[in-house]
Amino acid sequence: MPEIGYVNARVRAHKSRLFERGAYEKLLQAPSFDDALSILLKTHLKPDLEQGLYQEKGIRGAEEGLKIHFVREMRLIYKWLDPPLNRLVEMVNGRWDIHNLKVILRGKHHGVSFEEIVESFIPAGVLSEALLEELARQTDIRHVIDLLATWQSPYARPLTEVFPRYHEEKKLWILELALDTFFYTRSLSELRKRDLNTQLVREILRREIDRINLMTALKAVKERLEPSEVAELYIPGGKFVTYNFFLDLCKSEDPLEVVERSKKTPYGTVLDEGYKDFLKTGFLSALERKLEDYSVKRAISLFLADPLSIAVVLAYIWAKYNEIVNLRIILRGKAVGMSDEVIRRSLIIV
């Protein structure tokens, strides 16, 4: 397998194609969705966009093309790296396995069609699109879990353990929390070495845990849940959001108090900025986007870290993910006639 220096050189070549501020501005100035899409079809994204548009027309086809592109880029990285480093990348991209499994579980819980479930997949993790589609074809959640067990998937165990409670209470969060807790606990338990590559991945995962716990606290306060109801929703392993701090956040009177109490952490500033948008929209997604902004910028800063570590690869994964999110926001905004300024405020440009 190639040495990490060679891999990083290939990744940097792909990094040179990432969209910069000027390219985003050009898209924002496009009069319509079709004009913006036309611009993208003149870039390196053309083959993947055309594949998506062959499957679906309009915005849905364009989004499918962007998804195809992102997954293809991740598969290239897996191909380039040797097994130990691949495992580290699998942990970072494991969020997509969790995302996809949640999509399936939510779909079965709410009776969503196979087609609707599949279109929400982002198969950039270990579970391939073919395997995910097979799971989506199962008649109910019990059969989904049974199939995972047949495949000896590690995700079968946590879901099997909590399924009786879910079956009794019919609360989807029971299954989703089991997946999140298992994934992060298992990953962090593997990341015990003190080498730089391991520590870089560990830091990324711990920030992700903090983000999830902060959003859980915000949702609990907004929905006025009792602290006792949310205590079991905490995911251990974060860096700054400890269990006791999480419980204190959940005792807040309103989201503003959560933001104020979070100022003792590195997330305070971005939450303060997000709260201004929350006041305008009433949606907690405004705060979540700011937390993503923090995570993205911290990860992308790894481009400046040790060139003989996996830092460049990790930075590119997050930069590419952010690019796809930005492009989807622009295309969706153009498709529904959203103003350029509103679209611009939703972008994370590094």
C-alpha positions as CSV (number, residue, x, y, z in Angstrom):
1,M,0.0,0.0,0.0
2,P,1.2,3.6,-0.7
3,E,2.8,5.6,2.2
4,I,0.7,8.3,3.8
5,G,2.8,11.0,2.2
6,Y,1.8,9.7,-1.2
7,V,-1.8,9.4,-0.2
8,N,-1.8,12.9,1.1
9,A,-0.4,14.2,-2.2
10,R,-3.3,12.6,-4.0
11,V,-5.8,14.0,-1.5
12,R,-4.3,17.5,-2.0
13,A,-4.8,17.1,-5.7
14,H,-8.5,16.6,-5.0
15,K,-8.5,19.4,-2.5
16,S,-7.5,21.8,-5.3
17,R,-10.9,21.2,-6.9
18,L,-12.9,22.2,-3.8
19,F,-15.2,25.2,-4.3
20,E,-13.9,28.5,-3.0
21,R,-15.8,31.6,-2.1
22,G,-15.7,33.0,-5.6
23,A,-17.3,29.8,-7.0
24,Y,-20.1,29.9,-4.4
25,E,-20.7,33.6,-5.3
26,K,-21.0,32.7,-8.9
27,L,-23.6,30.1,-8.1
28,L,-25.5,32.5,-5.8
29,Q,-25.7,35.1,-8.6
30,A,-27.3,32.5,-11.0
31,P,-30.8,33.7,-11.7
32,S,-32.4,30.3,-11.3
33,F,-31.9,26.6,-10.3
34,D,-31.4,25.7,-14.0
35,D,-28.7,28.4,-14.3
36,A,-26.9,27.2,-11.2
37,L,-27.1,23.6,-12.3
38,S,-25.7,24.6,-15.7
39,I,-22.7,26.1,-13.9
40,L,-22.1,22.9,-11.9
41,L,-22.3,20.8,-15.1
42,K,-19.2,22.6,-16.4
43,T,-17.1,21.5,-13.4
44,H,-15.5,18.2,-12.3
45,L,-18.9,17.3,-10.8
46,K,-20.4,16.8,-14.3
47,P,-20.2,12.9,-14.6
48,D,-21.8,12.4,-11.2
49,L,-24.5,15.0,-11.7
50,E,-25.4,13.6,-15.0
51,Q,-25.8,10.1,-13.4
52,G,-28.1,11.6,-10.8
53,L,-30.1,13.5,-13.3
54,Y,-30.5,10.4,-15.4
55,Q,-32.2,8.8,-12.4
56,E,-34.3,11.8,-11.4
57,K,-35.1,15.2,-12.9
58,G,-34.7,18.6,-11.3
59,I,-33.5,19.2,-7.8
60,R,-33.9,15.5,-6.7
61,G,-31.6,14.4,-9.5
62,A,-29.1,17.1,-8.8
63,E,-29.0,16.1,-5.1
64,E,-28.6,12.4,-6.1
65,G,-25.7,13.4,-8.3
66,L,-24.0,15.2,-5.4
67,K,-24.5,12.2,-3.2
68,I,-23.0,9.9,-5.8
69,H,-20.0,12.2,-6.0
70,F,-19.4,12.3,-2.2
71,V,-19.7,8.5,-1.9
72,R,-17.3,8.0,-4.8
73,E,-14.7,10.4,-3.2
74,M,-14.9,8.5,0.1
75,R,-14.5,5.1,-1.7
76,L,-11.3,6.4,-3.3
77,I,-9.9,7.3,0.1
78,Y,-10.6,3.8,1.3
79,K,-8.9,2.4,-1.7
80,W,-5.8,4.5,-1.2
81,L,-5.2,3.8,2.5
82,D,-3.7,0.7,4.2
83,P,-6.0,-1.3,6.6
84,P,-5.0,0.4,9.9
85,L,-5.6,3.9,8.5
86,N,-8.7,2.7,6.8
87,R,-10.1,1.7,10.1
88,L,-9.6,5.2,11.4
89,V,-11.4,6.7,8.4
90,E,-14.2,4.1,8.9
91,M,-14.7,5.5,12.4
92,V,-14.9,9.1,11.1
93,N,-17.3,8.0,8.3
94,G,-19.2,5.7,10.7
95,R,-21.6,8.6,11.2
96,W,-23.0,7.7,7.8
97,D,-23.7,4.1,8.8
98,I,-25.6,5.4,11.8
99,H,-27.4,8.0,9.7
100,N,-28.5,5.3,7.2
101,L,-29.6,2.8,9.9
102,K,-31.6,5.6,11.5
103,V,-33.2,6.4,8.2
104,I,-34.3,2.8,7.9
105,L,-35.6,2.6,11.5
106,R,-37.5,5.8,11.1
107,G,-38.9,4.7,7.8
108,K,-40.2,1.4,9.3
109,H,-41.4,3.2,12.4
110,H,-43.5,5.7,10.4
111,G,-44.5,3.4,7.6
112,V,-42.5,5.2,4.9
113,S,-42.1,3.6,1.5
114,F,-39.0,1.8,0.3
115,E,-38.3,4.5,-2.3
116,E,-38.5,7.3,0.2
117,I,-36.1,5.5,2.6
118,V,-33.5,4.7,-0.1
119,E,-33.3,8.3,-1.5
120,S,-32.1,9.5,2.0
121,F,-29.2,7.1,2.1
122,I,-25.6,8.4,2.1
123,P,-23.7,5.1,1.7
124,A,-20.2,6.5,2.6
125,G,-19.6,4.2,5.5
126,V,-19.0,0.5,5.8
127,L,-22.5,-0.6,4.9
128,S,-22.8,-0.6,1.1
129,E,-25.8,0.7,-0.8
130,A,-26.8,-2.8,-1.7
131,L,-26.8,-3.9,1.9
132,L,-28.7,-0.9,3.0
133,E,-31.4,-1.5,0.3
134,E,-31.7,-5.1,1.5
135,L,-32.4,-3.8,5.0
136,A,-34.9,-1.3,3.7
137,R,-36.8,-4.1,2.0
138,Q,-37.6,-5.8,5.4
139,T,-41.2,-5.6,6.5
140,D,-40.5,-4.1,10.0
141,I,-37.9,-3.1,12.5
142,R,-37.7,-6.6,14.0
143,H,-36.8,-8.1,10.7
144,V,-34.2,-5.3,10.1
145,I,-32.5,-6.2,13.3
146,D,-32.7,-9.9,12.6
147,L,-31.0,-9.4,9.2
148,L,-28.2,-7.4,10.8
149,A,-27.7,-10.3,13.3
150,T,-27.6,-12.8,10.4
151,W,-24.9,-10.7,8.8
152,Q,-23.1,-10.6,12.2
153,S,-23.2,-6.8,12.1
154,P,-22.0,-5.2,15.4
155,Y,-25.0,-2.9,15.2
156,A,-27.4,-5.9,15.8
157,R,-26.4,-6.3,19.4
158,P,-27.4,-2.8,20.8
159,L,-30.6,-2.8,18.8
160,T,-31.5,-6.3,20.0
161,E,-30.9,-5.4,23.6
162,V,-33.3,-2.4,23.5
163,F,-35.9,-3.8,21.1
164,P,-38.2,-5.2,23.9
165,R,-38.4,-1.7,25.4
166,Y,-39.0,-0.1,22.0
167,H,-41.7,-2.7,21.3
168,E,-43.4,-1.9,24.5
169,E,-43.1,1.9,24.5
170,K,-43.0,2.6,20.7
171,K,-40.5,5.4,21.2
172,L,-38.0,5.7,18.3
173,W,-35.4,7.5,20.4
174,I,-34.8,4.2,22.3
175,L,-33.3,2.6,19.1
176,E,-31.5,5.7,17.9
177,L,-29.8,6.3,21.3
178,A,-28.7,2.7,21.4
179,L,-27.0,3.1,18.0
180,D,-25.3,6.4,18.9
181,T,-24.1,5.2,22.3
182,F,-22.8,1.9,20.9
183,F,-21.0,3.5,17.9
184,Y,-19.2,6.2,19.9
185,T,-18.4,4.0,23.0
186,R,-17.0,1.3,20.7
187,S,-15.0,3.7,18.6
188,L,-13.5,5.5,21.5
189,S,-12.6,2.2,23.2
190,E,-10.6,1.3,20.1
191,L,-8.8,4.7,20.1
192,R,-6.4,4.0,23.0
193,K,-3.1,4.5,21.3
194,R,-1.2,7.7,21.8
195,D,0.0,8.1,18.2
196,L,-1.1,11.3,16.4
197,N,-3.4,9.6,13.9
198,T,-5.4,8.0,16.6
199,Q,-5.6,11.1,18.7
200,L,-6.8,13.2,15.7
201,V,-9.7,10.8,15.1
202,R,-10.5,10.7,18.8
203,E,-10.8,14.5,19.0
204,I,-13.2,14.5,16.0
205,L,-15.5,11.9,17.6
206,R,-15.5,13.6,21.0
207,R,-16.6,16.9,19.3
208,E,-19.4,15.0,17.6
209,I,-20.5,13.6,20.9
210,D,-20.5,17.1,22.4
211,R,-22.6,18.4,19.5
212,I,-25.2,15.6,19.9
213,N,-25.5,16.2,23.7
214,L,-25.8,19.9,23.3
215,M,-28.6,19.5,20.7
216,T,-30.3,17.0,23.0
217,A,-30.3,19.5,25.8
218,L,-31.6,22.3,23.6
219,K,-34.4,20.0,22.3
220,A,-35.3,18.9,25.8
221,V,-35.5,22.5,27.1
222,K,-37.5,23.7,24.0
223,E,-40.0,20.9,24.5
224,R,-40.0,21.4,28.2
225,L,-39.1,17.8,29.1
226,E,-38.4,16.9,32.7
227,P,-34.7,16.5,33.5
228,S,-35.4,13.0,34.6
229,E,-36.7,12.2,31.1
230,V,-33.6,13.3,29.4
231,A,-30.9,12.0,31.8
232,E,-30.7,8.7,30.0
233,L,-30.3,10.4,26.6
234,Y,-26.7,11.5,27.5
235,I,-24.0,10.0,25.4
236,P,-20.7,9.6,27.3
237,G,-17.3,10.3,25.9
238,G,-17.5,14.0,24.9
239,K,-14.8,16.5,25.7
240,F,-16.5,19.5,27.3
241,V,-20.1,18.4,27.9
242,T,-19.9,16.2,30.9
243,Y,-22.9,14.3,32.4
244,N,-23.4,16.8,35.2
245,F,-23.0,19.8,32.9
246,F,-25.6,18.1,30.5
247,L,-28.0,17.7,33.4
248,D,-27.5,21.4,34.4
249,L,-28.2,22.4,30.8
250,C,-31.5,20.4,30.8
251,K,-32.7,22.4,33.8
252,S,-32.6,25.6,31.8
253,E,-35.8,27.6,31.5
254,D,-35.3,28.3,27.7
255,P,-32.8,27.8,24.9
256,L,-31.2,31.2,25.7
257,E,-30.2,29.9,29.1
258,V,-28.6,26.8,27.5
259,V,-26.6,29.1,25.3
260,E,-25.6,31.3,28.2
261,R,-24.5,28.3,30.3
262,S,-22.5,26.9,27.3
263,K,-20.3,30.0,27.2
264,K,-17.9,28.3,29.5
265,T,-17.2,25.8,26.6
266,P,-15.6,26.4,23.1
267,Y,-19.1,26.1,21.7
268,G,-20.4,29.2,23.5
269,T,-19.6,31.7,20.7
270,V,-21.1,29.7,17.9
271,L,-24.2,29.0,19.9
272,D,-24.6,32.7,20.6
273,E,-24.4,33.4,16.9
274,G,-26.9,30.6,16.2
275,Y,-29.3,31.9,18.7
276,K,-29.8,35.1,16.7
277,D,-31.0,33.0,13.7
278,F,-33.1,30.8,16.1
279,L,-35.0,33.9,17.2
280,K,-35.9,34.6,13.5
281,T,-37.0,31.1,12.6
282,G,-37.9,29.3,15.8
283,F,-36.0,26.3,14.5
284,L,-33.2,24.7,16.5
285,S,-31.6,23.7,13.2
286,A,-30.1,27.2,13.2
287,L,-28.2,26.4,16.3
288,E,-27.2,22.9,15.0
289,R,-25.8,24.5,11.8
290,K,-23.6,26.7,13.9
291,L,-22.3,23.7,15.8
292,E,-21.6,22.0,12.5
293,D,-19.8,25.2,11.5
294,Y,-17.5,24.9,14.5
295,S,-16.8,21.2,13.8
296,V,-16.2,21.7,10.1
297,K,-13.8,24.6,10.6
298,R,-11.8,22.7,13.3
299,A,-11.6,19.6,11.1
300,I,-10.6,21.5,7.9
301,S,-7.9,23.3,9.8
302,L,-6.1,19.9,9.9
303,F,-4.9,20.7,6.3
304,L,-2.2,22.7,8.1
305,A,-1.2,19.8,10.5
306,D,1.5,17.2,10.1
307,P,1.7,16.3,6.4
308,L,2.9,12.8,7.3
309,S,-0.2,12.0,9.3
310,I,-3.8,11.2,8.4
311,A,-4.7,14.9,9.2
312,V,-4.9,15.9,5.5
313,V,-7.3,13.0,4.8
314,L,-9.5,13.9,7.7
315,A,-9.6,17.5,6.7
316,Y,-10.5,16.6,3.1
317,I,-13.4,14.3,4.3
318,W,-14.9,17.2,6.2
319,A,-14.2,19.8,3.5
320,K,-15.9,17.6,0.9
321,Y,-18.9,16.9,3.2
322,N,-19.2,20.7,3.8
323,E,-19.0,21.4,0.1
324,I,-21.8,19.0,-0.7
325,V,-24.0,20.5,2.0
326,N,-23.3,24.0,0.7
327,L,-24.1,23.0,-2.9
328,R,-27.3,21.3,-1.8
329,I,-28.3,24.4,0.1
330,I,-27.7,26.6,-2.9
331,L,-29.6,24.4,-5.4
332,R,-32.5,23.9,-3.0
333,G,-32.7,27.6,-2.4
334,K,-32.7,28.4,-6.1
335,A,-35.3,25.7,-6.7
336,V,-37.8,27.3,-4.3
337,G,-36.9,31.0,-5.0
338,M,-35.1,31.7,-1.8
339,S,-33.2,35.0,-1.7
340,D,-29.5,35.0,-2.2
341,E,-28.9,36.5,1.2
342,V,-30.9,33.9,3.1
343,I,-29.0,31.2,1.2
344,R,-25.6,32.8,1.9
345,R,-26.3,32.9,5.6
346,S,-26.8,29.1,5.6
347,L,-23.4,28.4,4.0
348,I,-20.2,27.5,5.8
349,I,-17.3,28.9,3.7
350,V,-13.9,28.2,4.9
